[in-house]
Amino acid sequence: MNHKLLEVKNLTQYFGSPSNPIKAVDGISFHIFEGETLGLVGESGSGKSTTGRSIIGLYNMTDGEVIFKGKNVHKIKSKKEQKQLKREMQMIFQDPYASLNPRMTAGEIISEAFDIHGLYKNKKERQERIVSLLEAVGLNREHMTRYPHEFSGGQRQRIGIARALSLNPSFIIADEPISALDVSIQAQVVNLLKELQEERNLTYLFIAHDLSMVKYISDRIAVMYRGKIVELGDAEEIYHHPIHPYTKSLLSAVPLPDPILERKRKRIPYVQEETSDFASMHEPLPNHFVYGTDEQLNKWLKQAQL
């Protein structure tokens, strides 16, 4: 078994006033093994993107710990170690239109981090590094001097991926990297991410709201609802044997490729049950975790015939 590359303990992210906080992320814990992909899925507003941004330090956490390679990332004081951490952890953003500077060429966007970290000061070496990154994501040398508006949405996201790879990270947070793309392009980008993972031994936190695509790329899946992880387990297990009613509801909304079956199928609405102070994470099956009270869990297990 691979060792844990990332461990998140009681991550809490509140916004607004202390007297009336918005609980975007409400005390969640999980880990990601080296070389695996953990899919984090949930509808808009569930807290999944906030989770990714809090881990990488774009938000100051309200509470909790993020342990990366055995070190608590928010307690690192040394500038050298902080710089190294930023090289190791990178992010691919959701919107390939908004996340690229329109005044910079693709080559400048990809190489921006080289200046910050003092890398590839030799011009020829720098050019070759940019070209190799472009080629790694399915683009070529000619794309280096073009501006973002000259690319399609899929190509822009490839530039975003090349930028994330520029410092040779070991861990990448992909924050809904395909949701702004055409369906025909989504599979290409996901396949590219899988290829890069194998070639470079990358570890991903893959954030999305489309469960079918998450299942395709993920080893394990965590389902989020209103700031809590409500179910977590192996991708196949979550997909075929969901226990929490919210997971069942999400799965019922995944479109089927067969139009006849799709017409006959019933959506399962999620009726939120009363939240309780006695709710906690349970492990009713090996490596399959569900959040709820003892009574709720017993009821859900009976409904799932487990």
Buried (B, 14 or more C-beta within 10 A) or exposed (E): EEEBBBBBBEBBBBEEEEEEBEBBBBBBBBBBBBBBBBBBBBBEEBBBBBBBBBBBBEBEBBEBBBBBBEEEBEEBEEEEEEBBBBBBBBBBBBBBBEBBEEEBBBBBBBBEBBEEEEBBEEEEEBBEBBBEBBEBBBBEBEBBEBBBEEBEBBBBBBBBBBBBBBBEBBBBBBBBBBBBBEEEBBEBBBEBBBEBBEEEEBBBBBBBBBBEBBBBBBBBBBBBBBBBBBBBBBBEBBBEBBBBBBBBBBBBBBEEEEEEEEEEBEEBEBEEBEEEEEBEBBEBBEEBBBBBBEEBBEBBBEEBEE
